[in-house]
């Protein structure tokens, strides 16, 4: 499976920025304030997989990954995916094609 192109790379980068931005503490009046927790990479992956109506096994097969890898990512054992893994997952979920078609 070949997934790529600037649209897909930008999408993956945006996902990483969104995930990394969550859980950062802000400073307000000298007191640390935790932001409301946003969707984690695990939660986002689980949500997108459910929207695509795929099982973990089906997503893993479509992305060329092991079911254990998908399971570990969804359970938060691995907090984020490597860029190559995220690109494979995005392609298997149809995110790259969906975004490219909206131009």
N, C-alpha and C positions, 0 to 999 in steps of 0.2 A: 504494500500500500504506500503510495507516494502522497504525502501531504506537505504542503509548503506554500510558498508565495508570501508576499508582504502582508496580505490581509490576515492570514493565519498567524503569522509571527506577531503581528500587532495585537491580535486577540489574546494570544497566550501571554504576552507581556502585560496586557491590561488585567488579565486574571491574576497574575502574580502580584501586580501592584495593589489590587483590591485586597488580596489575601494578606499581604505583608502590612497593609495599612491598618488592619483590624487588630484590636487588642493593644495598641500603643497607648501609653498613658499620656494625658495632657497635663499641663500645669495651670492651676487657677489660684491666684492669691497665695502662692507659696505652698499650696496643698496639692498633692498628686490626686488627680481625678481620673478614674478609669472611664474610657468611652464605652458606650453601650456596645456589647460584642456584636459584631457583624458576622456575616456568613464566613465560615472558615473554608479552606480549600476542600476539606473533607465534606463539609455540608454542601458546598457548591457542586462538587462532583456527584454526590449522591442525588441532589436535586435534578441536575441535568440528565443523569442516567435514568431517573424515574420518569422525567418528562419525555425521554426518548423511548420509554417502555422497554428497557433492556434489563436483563439480569446482569449481575456482576460477571458471570461466565460469558455471556454474549458480548458484553462490552470488551472484556479482555481478549476474546477471540478476534473481534473486529479491529482492535487496536494492535494486535500482535503482542500482547502482554500476557503474563500469567494471571489466573484468577486471584492468586494470593496477592499480587501487586495491587490490583484494583481494591481488594478487600482491605489491605493495609492502609492504602490512601484514604479510603472512606471511613475507616475507624480512627484515623488520625495518628496511626503508628508512625507513618512518614508524614510530617506536617505539610510538606509541599512536594511536588513532583519535580524531577529533573526536566529541563526544558524540552528535551527530545520526547520524554514520556508525555508531557503535557500536550505537545503537538500531536502525538499519536492519538491521545484521548480526544482532543478537540476534533480531529478528523473523523474518528469513529463515531462521535456524537453528532456529526454533521454541522458543527459550528462554523467551520471555515467556509463551507459551501453556502450555508444559510446567510452569513454575513456578506459574502462576495455577491450574492444575488440581490442584495438590497441597495446596490449603488444607485 
